[in-house]
Structures are given as C-alpha cells and as structure tokens.
Amino acid sequence: MHVVATAGHVDHGKSTLVRALTGSDPDRLAEERERGLSIELGYCWTDLPDVGDVAFVDVPGHQRFVSTALAGVGPVPVALFVVAADDPWMPQAAEHLAALDALGVGHGVLVVTRSDLADPAPALARAREELSRTTLRDVPALAVSGRTGAGLADLRAVLTEVLGRVPAPDPTADVRLWVDRRFTVHGTGTVVTGTLPAGTVRVGDTLSCDGVEVRVRGLESLGHPVDAVPGVARVALDLGGRAPEAITRGSVLVTPGAFEPVTVVDVGLTGGGSARLPERPVLHVGAALTTVRARPLADGFARLTLEHPLPLRIDDRAILRDPGSRAIWGVRVLDPAPPDLGRRGAARARAATLTAYDASTGAQLAARGLVRRSLLRRLGVRDEPLPEGAVEAGDWLVSPRSAAELRSRLRDAVERLATPLQPGVPEAALAHELGLPDVGLVTALVRPPLRVEAGRVLGDSPSSLPATLAPAVAALREDLAPAPFAAPAAGRLAELGLDPRAVAALHRSGHLLRVADGVVLLPGADEEAVQLLGTLPQPFTTSEARQALGTSRRVALPLLAHLDRTGRTLRLPDDRRQLRGR
C-alpha cells in the first residue's frame, strides 16, 4: 500500500480531487458537507495499476485547523500539493509547503485544480517558483479539473510513476503508530486509526502507549478486516473495551521496549525565515503536538524540553511552529538523550559537537563514553560492529577512550586500596570507586598486569608481610620444615600471636594455607600432599593417607576434605579416596 496526503489552501479543491480519484467522499462529517470545507482528517482509497492500493489522507486547509492538517501530513511520505487556477498563491498553501519541506517530504505531485475555470499556467508558474526552494522542487506538475475530469487520467499515470520510486519501508522495523483518530464502535470497543510508516502490525500483537500495554484485538485496512498489515499503510486497530481513556489523537502506540520516551532532545533547525525562535513553540511530530521550551544553542541548533515524553529517535523529522507568527522550523532530531548543560559556554560547545553529529555506533559510543547497547538501539542508533578498543560487558559498552582512562584509574585504585593482608581489591569496591554501574565492567576492563582471582583484582607483584607478622610466619616455616604436615597446635599459634583473624588474612594473602579452623600449613603443602598420595595404591584409606603424610588425624581429615573441595581427590562411597584421573 501507498499513503498520500493532500496539502494546500482551503477551498482549493483538495477534497474534490480526492473524490474524483477514489469515488469516495473524504468529508465524513455533516458539518463538513454543509460548509464545504474539511474540518477533520478524511480518508479514501483507490487502486492504481502497477502500484496497487493507494490511501489518501485529506487534510483541512483552513488556518484554524492547521494542527489537524499537520497531524495528517506528519507520518505520510508522499504529498499531493494542490493550488487552484482561479486563486492567487495563498498563506495556507505557503504554511503547508513549509511544513512538508520541514518534514523532508520529497515525493509528490503538484496539481493545479479548476483548470476549467481559469488558465492554469500562471498558478502553475507561481507554485513552481515556491516549490523550487523546498524538498518538493523536482516533483512533476500538471493541471486537472475535478469537476470535468480533465487531466485525471494523466494524474493517475504520474502518481503511479511517483509512487513506484518511493523506497519500500522495512516490514521488520519496530512499530510506531501515531494515532490520529479515536472512536467507539458498539459491540467492539475502542478503535484507533493512524498511518503506519514501517514495521508490521498483527492481530494479537501487544503494543505500548505511555508504558501501558494494549492488545490488538482486531485489525482493518482500507475497510477490510486483515490479520496483518505492513507499513506504509492506513490502519484501524480494535483495542477492545478496556483501552485507556488517555489514548487519543497524538498518542503513539509502539513495540514494547523498543523506544525510549524522552523529554529533552538536541535538534538541528531549518527554515523559520527571519522569525526568531520563540521560547515556547509547539512541536508537531507524527500526529502529536506538544508545547516545548526551546533553548537556542547556536545558529541552526536548539535544545527542546518537552512537556510530555515522546518516543523519539535519531534522525526523526518534526515541525516547530510559532502559533503567533505562524513561522515554521524544520526539526531533525540529533540526540534524544543529550548530556546536561552546566558550565558557562556549554551551549556553544554543544552546538559545535552537533555540527558533525554522527548516528553510527562508533560515533555514539565515543560521544557517550559509557552507555547501554539497548539504549542506543531504542534511540535509533544503527547496530554495527564495535570500534577497536571498545569494551563490552553484558548490555554495557565503553568507548576506547573511556576504557583507556578507566584502566589507568583501575590500576591506581588497586595499588592504593590493596594491603599486604588484603591482596587485591574486591570488584564491587572497585566498581564503586570508579563510579561504574555494573561489576561486570570491572572484569571486562582488567588487563595484565592486573588479574582477577576469586572476585578480587590483584596486581602483578606479591605484597610483603607487615613487620608485626613476618617473625611469626618465619617461625612457622622453621617448625614445619622437617615435618610439613605437622600443623602447629592452637597453643603454638597463640604463642606466635597468630589469632584467627591474622591467620585468615595470611591465608588470603597466600602466606599460609588454612585447611580448617586451627589447622595451618605452609603454602604449597596441598600440592606436596597430592604428590605423596599419588605413590599409594588407589584408592586409599584415611589411615593410609595419614601414615603417608606423617601426620595426625587432626590434620589428615581436614587436609583430605580440602583436597576433595579443590577437586584433586575423589571420596568414594566406602569412605576411601583416589586421586582424580587415576
């Protein structure tokens, strides 16, 4: 399907033209038919050879209904720009053209209507001149008469050619449907309509509106029930009888979790003429409008603070409008999650950054330093390979520059916080020290000479013993030299000043091996035990092990349990043991 929006001044024949093309009346309200002008958005459709179904969104041309017109034009990629042969160039035509230019609409047809009432050449020439300064500068143009039918066949042919050049949207894209109508159908419930620009909506889908999930209970397109509709398409969604009352024109239904609701955005601006950007303009995006607070950053750039969060992405197009002067600015979203502006001169520096703004993964990562991959996706950043030197930990990404800075700070923190009796530093403590949101980032940042052991980050050199404990450890080495498995009794440990806390610290630092409370050996004693036990017939009993080690049951039992825990021996059901792999 293709969707085309009309544009132009009031009473220039937009609805008549749509009626002639489709055979249907887009003015659905009695008041519209009585007054002869469109008040609400109208929808009709037809079939064109070679391109298939074409839906028309007929927008009101009266100045009082400009917000309604922009709600219809916003999500539509193709325009029929209509001027009348028997009328001069009018202000509302200029405003609609400025809006289409601001939205970057480049596909369409310039149509001069009422060619049966006046020579269309002057109107065509003036319109051509006005369009030449906009994104519609290269669109084809022709004259028609909706009353006599003159030129309609040529218009259908030209429109077919134009629509054939429109790029097809991605049917797998995330859904973002701007609601332009809401009404209630007896026996069905709430129905909303809108133009689906991309993605696919299916019956049974769950969509989200302001964080509240709704289910698509039924789906209709061009007056027919369907199971699924890919964009671009006009769709009507049956949301059942329990749809939130807050869903109305300007609401947006999105794929849950796929978009980030934002309230502050940095944007690039075009147009506006000589008008000054007001402090409180109105932002039109999709079918939504909201008042914003605009802070100019520099020529062509501004920061917008929205009254209500909207699911905006990088490169979204929108319109800023001053209701007083009727000036219009084109908006291109550059950063939907910008940094705070604090220090003096930050606004101008920010504008300089935005001048070369890049939506690639590498550029976004460089600009943000540390960011979640899922956030980048919700903001519309292209999913690309990470640049060399970037760090990934779960959902978190670190830019190469930030990773280098963090590694330097990490080395400094380990050297500063580690103690002789506390080798290394817990990863959680280092995450807090570096201000990192996830402990996994510490692990990902560790590079030699640092290493991670048992949840602690250690340096490359062993810590020396404190002077108060060095004599005690030396004395233990003397005691155990002739009999490495004759662990000293509790009295001897107390005599040396080695209380349980000191023993635990010496064990963590690798200066002693504590196999159980009160059972202390020298580092490497467990490996020596494995060598001796390997000389025994396998499997062996506890008594055989005790004799081979030349020690008592007080030491042999916890030492064998230690070897079991560390995976070097296997305890059998009959309480015998054997070395792993034997």
C-alpha positions in Angstrom: 0.0 0.0 0.0 1.0 3.6 -0.5 -0.3 6.6 1.5 -0.6 10.1 0.1 -1.5 13.3 1.9 -3.1 16.3 0.4 -1.8 19.8 1.1 -2.9 23.3 0.1 -5.1 26.3 0.9 -8.7 26.0 2.0 -11.2 25.7 -0.8 -8.6 24.9 -3.5 -10.2 21.6 -4.4 -8.3 19.0 -2.3 -11.4 17.1 -1.3 -12.9 17.3 -4.7 -9.7 16.0 -6.2 -9.6 13.0 -3.8 -13.3 12.3 -4.5 -12.6 12.3 -8.2 -9.6 9.9 -7.8 -11.3 7.5 -5.5 -15.1 7.8 -6.0 -15.5 8.3 -2.2 -16.2 11.5 -0.2 -13.4 12.2 2.4 -15.7 14.7 4.2 -17.3 12.4 6.6 -18.9 14.9 9.0 -22.3 16.6 8.2 -20.8 20.0 9.1 -18.0 19.5 6.6 -20.6 18.8 3.8 -22.8 21.7 4.8 -19.9 24.2 5.0 -18.0 22.8 2.0 -14.7 22.6 3.8 -12.7 19.9 5.6 -12.5 20.2 9.4 -11.2 16.7 10.3 -8.9 14.4 8.5 -10.6 12.4 5.8 -9.5 9.1 4.3 -10.3 7.5 1.0 -8.6 4.9 -1.2 -8.4 3.5 -4.7 -6.4 1.1 -6.7 -3.8 2.2 -9.3 -2.3 -0.3 -11.8 1.3 -1.3 -11.1 1.4 0.1 -7.6 -1.8 -1.4 -6.0 -3.8 0.2 -3.2 -3.3 3.9 -2.6 -4.8 5.6 0.5 -5.4 9.4 0.6 -5.3 11.4 3.8 -7.2 14.6 3.0 -6.3 17.4 5.4 -8.1 20.6 6.2 -6.8 23.7 4.5 -8.2 26.4 6.8 -5.8 28.2 9.1 -7.8 27.4 12.2 -7.3 23.6 11.6 -3.5 23.7 10.9 -2.8 21.4 13.8 -5.2 18.8 12.4 -3.6 19.2 9.0 -0.1 18.6 10.4 -1.4 15.5 12.2 -2.4 14.1 8.9 0.8 15.1 7.0 3.3 14.1 9.7 3.7 10.3 9.1 3.0 10.4 5.3 5.9 10.2 2.8 4.1 11.5 -0.3 2.1 14.6 -0.9 -0.4 15.9 -3.5 0.2 19.7 -3.3 -2.9 21.4 -4.6 -3.3 25.0 -5.8 -6.3 26.5 -7.6 -6.1 28.0 -11.1 -8.6 30.7 -10.2 -7.0 31.9 -7.0 -3.7 33.6 -6.1 -0.9 32.0 -4.0 -2.4 31.9 -0.5 -0.9 31.9 3.0 -2.2 28.5 4.0 -0.5 27.0 0.9 2.7 28.6 2.0 2.3 27.2 5.5 1.6 23.7 4.3 4.5 23.8 1.9 6.8 25.0 4.7 5.6 22.0 6.8 6.2 19.5 4.0 9.7 21.0 3.5 10.4 20.8 7.2 9.4 17.2 7.3 11.7 16.4 4.3 8.9 15.2 2.1 10.5 14.9 -1.4 7.9 12.7 -3.2 4.7 14.1 -4.6 2.8 15.8 -7.4 2.0 19.5 -7.8 -1.6 19.7 -9.0 -3.3 22.8 -10.3 -7.1 22.3 -9.9 -10.1 24.1 -11.5 -8.3 24.3 -14.9 -11.8 24.6 -16.4 -12.4 27.9 -14.6 -9.1 29.7 -15.4 -5.9 29.4 -17.3 -3.7 27.2 -15.0 -0.4 28.5 -16.4 0.0 31.5 -14.0 -0.9 29.4 -10.9 1.4 26.6 -12.1 4.3 29.0 -12.6 3.9 30.7 -9.2 3.6 27.3 -7.5 6.7 26.1 -9.3 8.7 29.1 -8.1 7.6 28.5 -4.5 8.4 24.7 -4.6 11.8 25.4 -6.1 13.2 26.3 -2.7 11.9 23.2 -1.0 12.3 19.4 -0.9 9.4 19.2 -3.4 11.4 21.2 -6.1 11.6 18.2 -8.5 8.1 16.9 -8.3 6.1 16.6 -11.5 3.2 19.1 -12.1 0.0 19.1 -14.1 -3.4 20.8 -14.3 -6.7 19.0 -13.7 -10.4 19.6 -13.2 -12.1 17.6 -10.6 -15.5 18.8 -11.9 -15.0 17.8 -15.6 -12.4 15.0 -15.1 -9.9 16.7 -17.4 -6.3 15.6 -16.6 -7.3 12.9 -14.1 -6.0 10.1 -16.3 -2.7 11.9 -16.6 -2.6 12.5 -12.8 -3.2 8.8 -12.1 -0.3 7.9 -14.5 2.0 10.5 -13.0 1.1 9.4 -9.4 1.7 5.8 -10.4 5.2 6.7 -11.6 6.0 8.7 -8.4 4.8 6.0 -6.1 6.9 3.5 -7.9 10.0 5.4 -6.9 9.2 5.6 -3.2 11.5 3.4 -1.2 9.8 0.5 0.5 9.9 0.6 4.3 11.3 -2.2 6.4 8.4 -4.6 7.4 10.5 -5.9 10.3 11.1 -2.5 11.8 9.7 -1.6 15.3 6.2 -0.3 15.2 5.5 3.3 16.0 1.9 4.3 15.1 0.8 7.9 15.7 -2.9 7.9 16.5 -4.9 10.4 14.5 -8.5 9.3 15.4 -10.2 7.5 18.3 -13.8 6.4 18.3 -16.0 3.7 19.8 -17.8 1.0 17.8 -20.8 -0.6 19.5 -20.1 -4.2 20.3 -16.4 -3.8 19.6 -15.0 -1.1 21.8 -12.2 1.4 21.2 -10.9 1.8 17.7 -7.9 4.0 16.8 -6.6 4.9 13.3 -3.3 6.1 12.0 -0.7 5.9 9.3 1.8 3.0 9.9 5.1 4.2 8.4 7.1 1.0 8.8 7.0 -2.4 10.6 4.1 -4.8 10.7 1.0 -4.8 12.9 -0.7 -8.2 13.5 -3.9 -9.3 15.3 -2.9 -10.4 18.8 0.1 -8.1 19.0 0.8 -6.2 22.2 1.6 -2.6 21.8 2.5 0.0 24.4 1.2 3.6 25.0 2.9 5.7 27.7 4.0 2.5 29.4 0.6 0.9 29.4 0.2 -2.2 27.2 -2.8 -2.8 25.0 -3.7 -5.7 22.8 -4.7 -5.5 19.1 -7.9 -7.5 19.1 -8.8 -6.7 15.5 -7.2 -5.0 12.5 -8.7 -3.3 9.5 -7.1 -1.7 6.5 -8.9 0.1 3.6 -12.3 -1.0 5.0 -11.4 -4.8 5.2 -10.5 -7.0 8.2 -7.0 -8.4 7.9 -4.7 -10.4 10.0 -1.5 -8.4 9.4 -0.5 -5.1 7.8 3.0 -3.9 6.9 3.8 -0.2 6.5 3.3 2.1 4.8 -0.5 1.7 5.4 -3.6 3.2 6.8 -4.8 1.0 9.7 -7.6 0.8 12.2 -6.9 -1.1 15.4 -9.6 -2.6 17.6 -8.2 -2.2 21.2 -11.3 -3.7 22.9 -13.5 -2.1 25.6 -10.8 -1.6 28.1 -8.4 0.7 26.3 -7.0 3.5 28.4 -9.0 6.8 28.1 -5.7 8.6 27.6 -5.3 7.2 24.1 -6.4 9.9 21.8 -5.2 11.9 18.8 -1.5 12.4 19.3 -0.9 9.3 21.3 1.6 6.8 20.0 1.5 3.0 20.0 4.9 1.3 19.9 6.5 -2.0 20.1 7.0 -2.6 23.9 10.6 -1.8 25.0 11.7 -0.7 21.5 11.6 3.1 22.0 12.9 5.5 24.7 10.4 8.0 26.0 12.4 11.3 26.0 11.7 14.8 27.3 14.9 16.6 26.3 16.3 16.5 22.8 19.0 18.3 20.9 17.9 19.2 17.3 19.0 20.8 14.1 16.7 23.5 12.8 16.0 24.7 9.3 13.6 27.4 7.9 11.8 29.9 10.1 12.7 32.8 7.7 13.6 35.9 9.6 11.4 34.9 12.6 13.1 34.5 16.0 12.7 31.1 17.7 10.2 31.7 20.5 10.7 30.3 24.0 7.5 28.3 23.9 6.9 27.0 20.3 4.7 24.0 19.5 6.3 20.8 18.4 4.4 18.7 15.8 5.8 15.1 15.4 3.7 12.4 13.7 0.2 13.1 14.7 1.2 14.5 18.1 1.7 18.1 19.2 3.2 19.4 22.5 4.4 22.7 23.8 8.2 22.7 24.3 10.7 25.1 25.9 13.3 25.9 23.3 16.8 26.9 24.2 18.9 28.0 21.3 22.4 26.5 21.3 23.8 28.4 18.2 22.5 29.2 14.7 20.7 26.1 13.5 20.7 24.2 16.8 18.5 24.1 19.8 17.6 22.1 22.9 13.9 21.3 23.3 12.4 20.3 26.6 9.0 18.6 26.0 6.0 18.9 28.3 5.2 15.2 27.7 7.6 12.4 26.9 7.6 11.1 23.3 9.3 8.1 21.7 11.8 10.0 19.5 14.8 8.6 17.7 17.8 10.0 16.0 17.0 11.5 12.5 13.3 11.8 13.3 11.7 14.7 11.4 9.3 17.1 13.1 8.0 20.7 12.9 8.4 23.6 15.3 5.7 26.2 14.9 5.1 29.6 16.4 1.3 29.9 16.6 1.6 33.7 16.9 3.8 34.5 13.8 2.9 31.2 12.1 6.6 30.7 11.4 7.7 27.1 10.9 11.0 25.4 11.5 12.1 22.0 10.3 13.4 19.8 13.1 15.8 17.0 12.8 16.4 15.0 16.0 20.2 14.7 16.5 20.4 13.5 20.1 17.3 12.2 22.0 19.4 11.7 25.2 21.8 14.6 25.4 24.2 15.5 28.3 23.4 18.2 30.8 24.4 21.7 30.0 26.1 23.0 33.1 29.1 25.2 32.9 29.3 28.6 31.2 29.8 28.2 27.4 28.4 24.6 27.4 25.7 25.5 24.9 28.0 26.8 22.2 30.4 23.9 22.8 27.4 21.5 22.5 26.4 23.1 19.2 29.9 22.6 17.8 29.6 18.9 18.7 26.2 18.7 17.0 27.6 20.2 13.7 29.3 16.9 12.9 26.8 14.6 14.7 27.0 11.0 13.6 24.4 8.3 14.3 26.9 5.4 13.8 27.6 3.0 16.8 31.3 4.1 17.0 30.5 7.8 17.0 27.6 7.5 19.5 29.9 5.4 21.8 32.7 8.0 21.5 30.2 10.8 22.4 28.7 9.0 25.4 31.7 7.1 26.7 29.7 4.6 28.7 26.2 3.5 27.6 23.9 0.5 27.4 23.6 -1.1 24.0 19.9 -1.4 24.4 19.6 2.3 25.0 21.4 3.0 21.7 19.0 0.7 19.9 16.0 2.4 21.5 17.4 5.8 20.3 17.7 4.6 16.8 21.5 4.0 16.6 22.5 1.7 13.8 23.6 -1.7 15.1 27.2 -2.0 13.9 30.5 -3.7 15.0 32.2 -2.0 17.9 35.3 0.0 17.2 38.7 -1.5 18.1 39.5 -1.0 21.8 35.8 -0.7 22.9 34.8 -2.9 25.9 31.5 -4.8 26.2 30.2 -6.2 29.4 26.7 -7.6 29.1 24.5 -4.7 27.9 27.1 -2.1 28.7 29.5 -0.6 26.2 32.6 1.5 26.9 34.3 3.6 24.3 38.0 3.0 23.5 39.0 6.4 25.1 36.9 5.9 28.2 38.2 2.3 28.5 41.8 3.5 28.5 41.1 6.2 31.1 39.2 3.7 33.3 42.0 1.1 33.1 44.5 3.8 34.3 42.2 4.6 37.2 41.7 0.9 37.9 45.5 0.3 38.3 45.8 3.3 40.6 42.9 2.1 42.7 44.3 -1.4 43.1 47.7 -0.1 44.2 46.1 2.4 46.6 43.5 0.1 48.2 45.3 -3.2 48.4 47.1 -4.1 51.6 49.6 -6.9 52.5 47.0 -8.8 54.3 44.3 -8.0 51.7 45.8 -8.8 48.3 43.9 -7.2 45.6 40.6 -5.3 45.9 37.0 -6.7 45.6 35.5 -6.0 42.1 32.4 -4.5 43.8 34.6 -2.0 45.7 36.4 -1.0 42.5 33.1 -0.5 40.7 32.1 1.9 43.4 35.5 3.6 43.4 35.3 4.2 39.6 31.6 5.1 39.5 30.8 2.1 37.3 27.1 0.9 37.2 27.9 -2.8 36.9 30.6 -5.0 38.5 30.9 -6.9 35.2 32.6 -3.8 33.7 35.5 -4.1 36.2 36.1 -7.7 35.0 36.0 -6.6 31.3 38.4 -3.7 32.0 41.1 -5.9 33.7 44.2 -6.4 31.6 47.7 -7.6 32.5 49.5 -7.0 34.8 46.2 -6.9 36.7 44.2 -10.2 37.1 41.0 -11.4 38.7 41.0 -14.2 41.3 38.0 -15.2 43.4 36.3 -11.9 42.8 39.3 -9.7 43.6 41.5 -7.7 41.3 45.2 -8.3 42.0 48.4 -6.5 40.9 51.5 -8.1 39.4 53.7 -8.2 42.5 53.0 -10.1 45.7 52.5 -7.9 48.8 55.2 -8.0 51.5 54.4 -9.0 55.0 53.8 -6.4 57.8 56.7 -6.3 60.2 54.5 -7.4 63.0 53.7 -10.8 61.3 56.9 -11.5 59.5 58.6 -13.2 62.5 55.5 -15.4 63.2 55.5 -16.7 59.6 59.2 -17.2 59.7 58.9 -19.2 62.9 56.1 -21.4 61.4 58.4 -22.1 58.4 61.0 -23.4 60.8 58.5 -25.5 62.7 57.1 -27.1 59.5 60.4 -27.5 57.6 61.2 -31.0 59.0 57.5 -32.2 59.0 55.4 -30.2 56.5 52.1 -31.8 57.6 52.6 -31.5 61.4 50.3 -28.4 61.8 51.0 -26.5 65.0 48.6 -26.7 67.8 46.4 -23.8 68.9 48.7 -23.1 71.8 51.7 -22.6 69.4 49.7 -20.3 67.1 48.7 -18.2 70.1 52.3 -18.1 71.3 53.3 -16.7 67.9 50.5 -14.1 68.1 48.5 -15.6 65.2 44.9 -15.3 66.2 42.1 -16.5 63.8 41.9 -13.0 62.2 45.6 -12.9 61.4 45.6 -16.5 60.1 42.6 -15.7 57.8 44.4 -12.6 56.4 47.6 -14.6 55.9 45.7 -17.3 54.1 44.0 -14.8 51.8 47.4 -13.2 51.0 48.9 -16.6 50.2 51.4 -16.6 53.0 49.8 -19.5 54.8 47.4 -22.4 53.9 44.5 -22.7 56.3 42.7 -26.0 55.6 40.4 -25.7 58.6 40.0 -23.6 61.7 43.2 -24.1 63.7 44.9 -26.2 61.1 47.6 -24.2 59.3 50.2 -25.3 56.9 52.6 -23.6 54.5 51.6 -22.6 51.0 52.0 -25.5 48.6 51.5 -28.2 51.2 48.4 -29.4 49.5 50.3 -29.9 46.2 53.0 -31.8 48.1 50.3 -34.0 49.7 48.9 -34.8 46.2 52.4 -36.0 45.2 52.8 -38.2 48.2 49.3 -39.6 47.9 50.0 -40.5 44.3 52.5 -43.1 45.5 49.8 -45.0 47.3 47.7 -47.8 45.7 44.5 -46.3 44.5 42.0 -46.0 46.2 43.5 -45.4 49.7 42.0 -45.1 53.2 42.3 -42.2 55.5 44.7 -44.2 57.7 46.9 -44.9 54.7 46.9 -41.3 53.8 47.7 -40.2 57.4 50.7 -42.5 57.5 52.0 -41.4 54.1 51.8 -37.8 55.2 53.3 -38.4 58.6 50.7 -36.5 60.5 47.7 -37.0 62.8 44.0 -37.4 62.1 43.5 -33.8 63.3 45.4 -32.6 60.2 44.8 -35.5 57.8 41.0 -35.3 57.9 40.6 -31.5 57.1 43.5 -31.7 54.6 41.8 -34.6 52.7 38.5 -32.6 52.8 40.4 -29.6 51.3 41.7 -31.8 48.5 38.1 -33.1 47.9 36.8 -29.5 47.7 39.5 -28.3 45.3 38.9 -31.3 43.0 42.2 -33.1 43.5 40.8 -36.2 45.2 37.5 -38.1 44.9 35.8 -39.5 48.0 34.2 -42.9 47.3 31.0 -44.3 48.9 33.1 -46.6 51.1 35.0 -43.6 52.5 38.1 -44.4 50.6 39.6 -41.8 48.2 41.5 -41.7 45.0 43.3 -39.0 43.1 41.2 -37.5 40.2 42.2 -39.1 36.9 43.5 -42.3 38.5 
